[in-house]
């Protein structure tokens, strides 16, 4: 465990929280804030030599599990939103979140979210932070603690859909990383889910 890895693990969550503060205050869009924060964090995690992207399962099994989990998570999200859209606050904040993509071409949105934000987030949280916590907390404790910090950092934005997505998605991705022993499955799941959420936004009942 190097000083660089520890600095990343300790400094990353406040950076994510700070990015959400800027989004909440409408200083920057979610696309710019998350791309400029999670992309570099993921890259730094990769360059630190710590990210655990290899899996205890075969690469094909881990990849299949990740893609399948991403599709299942999207289906669960769409089903939830179909029912929960009757909650005015959630419906309003979801629309506001999607409105931030106005003026941004679909291809650019997909490139930022699927190729930068999602893998960067997984390399940092599930590839770096979660494994670093295994020493003092054990595998299950590390997954739980990393999930709590992940949700807390994203909750700073004060957005219900983001908090719910972080809570449910974060739990699924932490569990995938725990099960497979690496961030490959969680990264693919996150990328598939994110892409589907952009291309096929859950439709409000309204």
N, C-alpha and C positions, 0 to 999 in steps of 0.2 A: 504494500500500500504506500504509494509515493505521496509527497507533499502536494504535487499537482493534482492527483486524483482526489485527495481530501479537500483541496481548495475548490475544485469543481463541484464536488458533492455538497459542500457547505454553501458555496456561493451561487450555485445554479438556482435553487428554489427562490431565493430573494429576487433574482433577476427575472424569473418567470412572473412572480407576484408584481414586480415593478412594471413589467410590460402590460399586465392586466390593468394596473392603475391608469396607465396612459390610454388604454382602450376605453376604460370606464369614463374617463374625463374627456373622451372624444378628441384627444390630441392626435392619435393615429388610428388607422383601421386595424381590425384584428389580423388582417392578412399581412400587413407590414410588421406589426408588433411581434406576432408569433414567428413569422419567417425570419426576422432579424434576431430573434432570441433563441429559438429552439434549433434552428439550422446550425448556428455557431456552437451551441452547447453540444449537439450531437457530434459535430465534427471534432470538437475538443475532446469529447469522451473517446472517440475513435482513435485520435492521435495519442491519447494518454496510454494506450495499450491495455486498458482495463476492460472495455466493453466485452461482455460475454455474449457473442453472437452465435457461436457454435452450440449445437444442441446435443443433449444426451441421446435423443432419438436420432434416427437417420434424417438427413436433410430433407428427403422427400416427404417423410412422415410429418416432420415439423412444419414444412411449407404447406402441406395439405391441411393440417390442423389449423394453421393460421388463417388460410383463405376461407376455410369452412366456418371458423369462428367469426370472421369478419362479416360474412353473409348472414349468419345466424344473429349476430348482434344488430345488424341493420334491420332485419325482419322484426326483432324484438323492439327496437326503437320505433319503427313505423307503427307497430301495433300499439305501443304505449302512447305515442303521439295522437293516434286516431281517437283514443279514449280521453287522454289528458288535455286535448285541445279545448275542452269545455272549461278548463281552468284559464280564466282571462289573462292572468299575469304571465303564465307560461306561453300561451298563444301569442301574446303581444311581444314578449321578449324574443321568442323564436323568430317572428317576422322581422324584428329589429336586427337580429343577428344576420339573417339572410340578406337584409337590405344593404348591409355593408359591402356586399359584392357588386353593387351597382357600378357600372362603368368598367368593371374588371372582366375581361373575356373569360369564357369558360375554360379554355386551354390554360390560361395563366393561373386561374384559381386552382385548377387541378395540379398544375406543376408545383405551385407553392405548397399547397396543403398535402398532396400525396407524396411528392418527391422530396420535400424539404422538412415540413413541420412534423408529419407523422413519423418518419424514420428517425428524425433528430430527437423527437420526444422519447422514442423507445430506446435509442442508443444511450440517452442520458439517464432516464428513470429506471428502465428495466435492464439496461446493459451495464450501467455504472453504479447508480445509487443502491439498487436492490442487492447486487452482489457484495458491495462494500459493507453492507449492514449484516451480512450473514455471519461474519466472525463473532460479533458480540451477541447477536440475537437469534442465530440459527436461520435456516431457510424460510420457514413459515413466518417467524417473527420479522424477518427482513422484508418479506413480501408485504406483510401487514403494515409495517412502519412506513415503508416507501409509498404505499398506497395512501396512507393518511396524510403524509406530507404533500403528495401529488394533488390530492383533493383540496387541501388547504391552500396551496399556492394558486390553484385555478379558481378557488372560491373568492379570491380577492377581487375578481372582476365583477362580482355581484350579479352574474347572469344565471338565471335558473337553468336554462338548457345546458349551459357550459358546466355548471356544478353537477347536474344530473348525469351528463355525459362522462365527466371525470370520475364520478363515483362508480357508475356501473361499468363503463368502459375500462377505467383504471383497474377495477377488481378483476375483470376478465383478462386484461393484458398481464397483470401481475401473476395471475394463476397460470396463464400460458407459459410465462417465463419460468415460473417455479416448476411446472410439470416437465417442460422440455429441457430445462437447464440452460437456456439461452434466450436471446432477444429476437431470434429469427421469426418464430411463430407470432410473437406479439407485434412485431413490426409489420408483418404481412397482414395480420388481422386489422391493425390500426389503419393501414393504407387502404385496404379494401373497404372498410367501414366508412372512412372519410370520403373516398371517391364516390361511393354510392349515396352518401348524404348530400354531396354536392350535385351530382347528376340527377338523382331521384329524391328531391327533398320530401320528407314525410308530409303528406297533405293534411291540412287542417280540415276538420269537419265543417268549419264555417265556410 
